[in-house]
Amino acid sequence: MAHALLSIPNLPISSPTKKISTLSSPRARTRAAPRACLNQSPQPPNPSLLTSITNLLWGPSLPPGLLISTVRTAWHSTWQLMMSQLAPSDTSGRYSRPPSRFRWANFSGQIPTALHLYVGLPCPWAHRTLIVRALKGLEDAVPVSIASPGPDGSWVFNDIRGGDSDVLLPGPDNANGCRNLREIYKLRRGGYDGRCTVPMLWDTKTKEVFCNESYDIIQLFNSGINELARNPGLDLSPPALKGKIEEWNQIIYPHVNNGVYRCGFAQSQEAYDLAVNDLFSTLDMLDEHLASSRYLCGGALTLADVCLFTTLIRFDLVYNVLFKCTKKKLLEYPNLHGYMRDIYQIPKVAATCNYSAIMDGYYKTLFPLNPGSIQPAMPSGCEHGVLSRPHGRESLPLAESKYVQMLKKLKPKLYENLRQNFMIKVYPHLSTYGTVVIISLLSAGRIVLV
């Protein structure tokens, strides 16, 4: 998946609307701090001067119709030009995200041992790498640099001082000392003129971009460099669940992760209507599924959950308003909101969520979507205190396999007997053979449920 311009997947940093992210020191942590802006908004023109000019031209009345229509036409043409660079679209106006250029899947050879991660705090694609890095205990093995959105939309490095010590903030380039992400991409052999996106893994020894595809990076962090992890026993993509994880990814990525961008970057009413209907029908389905399953694939957190979480945590903050995902707030989905709080409360996850930086990065940088750069108030449902409330999802049963579902349908009394005696909870992924064995043993009185 493309991970460019702040949270805009695959946005070329060369264009005025692209951004790239990088995290500060590997030990830096944040707890959803609503402070510290990433960049300062330009000062507006003197209002008294503007008032004098307008009074001189047309007095206290509204601007003349000809002026309004002229400005409307000029702005719409400029908006289309800027959006064509910010969010490439097809002929129908539907957002079409470019693919990532550097893939681990295309890499041949030994995995580099001296890797450095570049991220940006507003970017959901970069956020997923921060979460897996933290859960696996790779903070020391894979240092990180955090970039922030610059005035032109590109990712730049700053040394922001002040704020609480536990707040994750943008900082300098700790690996190469560059001023912006484009300079780092250009350091590679042969240079680079394409989209400079985040997250990006940099090989500090060979001075080469190793990977800038977020899903490749979280797969690498999960199992590719376990010898460097402090928590190697955690597997977010166990062999038994790989098929289910891929099935969920095929739903979540186009309709939710990229779905919110398809809404926000739609350049025609038809494209927006299609995207918003796809998004909310998928959220409806997910909310129903999570009513009976703690996580997407059952009782264990997986990479699919990480990918969904980084979109959900930004939903009411940004996507509901700025990207016009307005049918419902996430707060109106009881199971999805509880699921998000459940993941947020996993140790180390909250420290990767800087809401101030997220809102700053979207509202003050995406000029075509928010020309005035006015940032709305943070929704109360997104505050740390609310997200830290008990979610009550520990008691949910695991997701049932198709064989258990078959048992429930064909033998409801037996299923209920098993469920009440914890057999279903203990064996949620029974094979056909396993189910038959249990049924046979029960029928023969060979086992007793207690």
Residue pairs with C-beta under 8 A, 6 or more apart in sequence:
1 9
1 10
1 97
1 100
1 125
1 213
1 214
1 215
1 253
1 257
1 258
2 9
2 10
2 11
2 97
2 98
2 99
2 100
2 125
2 195
2 197
2 213
3 9
3 10
3 21
3 100
3 123
3 125
3 126
3 197
3 198
3 199
3 200
3 212
3 213
3 214
4 10
4 11
4 12
4 13
4 18
4 19
4 20
4 123
4 195
4 196
4 197
4 198
5 11
5 12
5 13
5 15
5 17
5 18
5 19
5 20
5 86
5 123
5 149
5 153
5 154
5 155
5 197
6 19
6 20
6 21
6 120
6 122
6 123
6 149
6 153
6 155
6 361
6 362
6 365
6 366
7 120
7 122
7 123
7 124
7 125
7 314
7 318
7 358
7 361
7 362
8 17
8 18
8 19
8 86
8 87
8 123
8 261
8 265
8 366
9 97
9 125
9 197
9 258
9 261
10 97
10 98
10 99
10 100
10 195
10 197
11 17
11 18
11 19
11 86
11 87
11 153
11 195
11 197
12 18
12 85
12 194
12 195
12 196
12 197
13 19
13 20
13 153
13 154
13 155
13 180
13 181
13 182
13 195
13 196
13 197
14 154
14 182
14 193
14 195
14 196
15 85
15 86
15 153
16 82
16 85
16 86
16 152
16 153
16 367
17 82
17 85
17 86
17 153
17 365
17 366
17 367
17 368
18 86
18 153
18 154
18 155
18 195
18 196
18 197
19 120
19 122
19 123
19 147
19 149
19 150
19 153
19 154
19 155
19 198
19 361
19 365
20 118
20 120
20 123
20 147
20 154
20 155
20 180
20 181
20 182
20 196
20 197
20 198
20 200
21 118
21 119
21 120
21 121
21 122
21 123
21 126
21 146
21 147
21 148
21 155
21 198
21 199
22 117
22 118
22 119
22 120
22 144
22 145
22 146
22 147
22 155
22 157
22 170
22 173
22 181
22 198
23 117
23 118
23 119
23 121
23 126
23 130
23 144
23 145
23 146
23 168
24 144
24 145
24 146
24 168
24 169
24 170
24 171
24 174
25 143
25 144
25 171
25 174
26 139
26 140
26 142
26 143
26 144
27 139
28 146
28 168
28 169
28 171
29 166
29 167
29 168
29 351
30 166
30 167
30 168
30 169
30 351
30 352
30 353
30 354
31 166
31 167
31 350
31 351
31 353
31 384
32 350
32 353
32 354
32 355
32 383
32 384
32 387
33 163
33 164
33 166
33 167
33 168
33 354
33 355
33 356
34 355
34 356
34 378
34 383
35 163
35 164
35 167
35 356
36 160
36 162
36 163
36 167
36 169
36 356
36 357
37 356
37 360
37 364
38 121
38 122
38 148
38 149
38 158
38 170
38 357
38 360
38 361
38 364
39 148
39 149
39 150
39 151
39 360
39 364
39 365
41 364
41 373
42 151
54 63
58 64
62 68
79 368
80 267
82 367
82 368
83 89
83 265
83 267
83 368
86 153
86 265
86 366
86 368
87 95
87 261
87 265
87 267
88 95
88 96
88 97
88 98
89 95
89 96
89 265
89 266
89 267
89 271
90 96
92 268
92 270
92 271
93 266
93 267
93 268
93 270
93 271
94 262
94 266
94 267
94 268
94 271
94 274
94 275
95 258
95 261
95 262
95 265
95 266
95 267
95 271
95 275
97 258
97 261
98 195
100 197
100 212
100 213
100 214
100 216
101 194
101 195
101 212
102 200
102 209
102 210
102 211
102 212
102 213
103 211
103 213
103 216
104 210
104 211
104 213
104 216
104 217
104 219
104 220
104 224
105 216
107 210
107 211
111 220
111 224
111 225
112 203
112 205
112 206
112 210
113 225
113 228
114 203
114 204
114 205
115 141
115 142
115 201
115 202
115 203
115 204
115 210
115 225
116 142
116 143
116 144
116 145
116 174
116 175
116 201
116 202
116 204
117 129
117 133
117 142
117 143
117 144
117 145
117 199
117 200
117 201
117 202
117 217
118 144
118 145
118 147
118 181
118 184
118 198
118 199
118 200
118 201
118 202
119 126
119 127
119 129
119 130
119 144
119 145
119 146
119 147
119 198
119 199
120 126
120 146
120 147
120 148
120 149
120 155
120 170
120 198
120 361
121 127
121 146
121 148
121 168
121 170
121 354
121 357
121 358
121 361
122 149
122 357
122 358
122 360
122 361
122 362
122 365
123 198
123 199
123 361
124 257
124 310
124 311
124 314
125 197
125 198
125 199
125 214
125 310
126 198
126 199
126 214
127 310
127 313
127 352
127 353
128 214
128 215
128 218
128 306
128 307
128 309
128 310
129 199
129 214
129 217
129 218
129 221
130 144
130 352
131 306
131 309
131 310
131 348
131 349
131 352
132 217
132 218
132 221
132 222
132 236
132 303
132 306
133 139
133 142
133 144
133 221
134 348
134 349
134 351
134 352
135 231
135 234
135 236
135 346
135 348
135 349
136 221
136 222
136 226
136 229
136 230
136 231
136 232
136 234
137 229
137 230
137 231
138 221
138 225
138 228
138 229
138 230
140 230
141 225
141 228
141 229
142 201
142 221
142 225
142 228
143 174
143 175
144 174
145 157
145 171
145 172
145 173
145 174
145 175
146 168
146 169
146 170
146 171
147 155
147 156
147 157
147 170
147 173
147 180
147 181
147 198
148 155
148 156
148 157
148 158
148 160
148 170
148 357
148 361
149 155
149 156
149 360
149 361
149 364
149 365
150 156
150 180
153 365
153 367
154 180
154 181
154 182
154 196
155 180
155 181
155 196
155 198
156 179
156 180
156 181
157 170
157 171
157 172
157 173
157 178
157 179
157 180
158 170
158 171
158 172
159 171
159 172
160 169
160 170
160 171
163 169
166 351
167 354
168 351
168 352
168 354
168 357
169 354
169 357
170 357
173 179
173 184
175 184
175 202
175 204
176 183
176 184
176 187
176 202
178 184
178 187
181 196
181 198
181 200
182 196
184 196
184 200
184 202
185 192
185 194
185 196
185 200
185 209
186 192
187 207
188 207
188 208
188 209
189 207
189 208
192 209
197 212
198 212
199 212
199 214
199 217
200 209
200 211
200 212
201 209
201 210
201 211
201 212
201 217
201 220
202 208
202 209
202 210
203 209
203 210
211 217
211 220
215 249
215 303
215 307
218 236
218 303
218 306
218 307
219 237
219 303
221 229
222 235
222 236
222 237
222 303
223 235
223 237
226 232
236 301
236 302
236 303
236 306
237 245
237 302
237 303
238 300
238 302
240 429
241 297
241 298
241 300
241 302
244 296
244 297
244 302
244 304
245 296
245 297
245 302
245 303
245 304
248 296
248 297
248 304
248 308
249 303
249 304
249 307
251 282
252 282
252 304
252 307
252 308
252 311
253 307
254 278
255 278
255 279
255 281
255 282
256 279
256 282
256 283
256 286
256 308
256 311
257 307
257 308
257 310
257 311
259 275
259 278
259 279
259 282
260 279
260 311
260 314
260 315
260 319
260 323
260 325
261 323
262 271
262 274
262 275
262 278
262 279
263 272
263 275
263 276
263 279
263 319
263 323
263 324
263 325
264 319
264 322
264 323
264 324
264 325
264 369
265 323
266 272
266 275
272 324
276 324
276 325
276 327
279 325
280 325
280 327
280 328
283 328
283 330
283 333
283 336
286 308
286 333
286 335
286 336
287 333
287 334
287 335
287 336
288 335
289 296
289 399
290 296
290 335
290 336
290 338
290 339
291 335
292 396
292 397
292 399
293 299
293 396
293 397
293 398
293 399
294 339
294 342
294 393
294 394
294 396
294 398
295 301
295 302
295 305
295 339
295 399
296 302
296 304
296 305
296 308
296 399
297 304
297 305
297 399
298 398
298 399
298 428
298 429
299 396
299 398
299 399
299 428
301 343
301 346
305 343
306 343
309 340
309 343
309 344
309 349
311 319
312 330
312 336
312 339
312 340
313 340
313 344
313 353
313 382
314 358
315 325
315 329
315 330
316 329
316 330
316 331
316 379
316 381
316 382
317 355
317 358
317 359
317 378
317 379
317 382
318 358
318 359
318 362
318 363
319 325
320 326
320 329
320 330
321 376
322 362
322 363
322 366
322 369
322 370
323 369
329 379
329 381
330 336
330 337
330 340
330 381
331 337
331 379
331 381
337 381
338 391
338 392
338 393
339 391
339 393
340 387
341 387
341 388
341 389
341 391
342 391
342 393
343 349
344 350
344 353
344 387
344 388
345 387
345 388
345 391
350 384
350 387
350 388
355 378
355 382
359 375
359 376
359 378
360 375
362 370
363 370
363 373
363 374
363 375
363 376
364 370
364 373
364 375
367 373
380 386
397 419
397 424
397 425
397 428
398 425
398 428
399 428
400 408
400 424
400 428
401 428
401 429
401 430
403 430
403 431
403 432
403 434
403 435
404 415
404 424
404 427
404 428
404 430
404 435
406 435
407 414
407 415
407 418
407 435
407 439
408 415
411 439
414 439
414 442
415 424
417 442
417 449
418 424
418 438
418 449
419 425
421 449
421 450
423 438
423 449
427 434
427 438
430 438
438 447
440 446
441 447
442 449
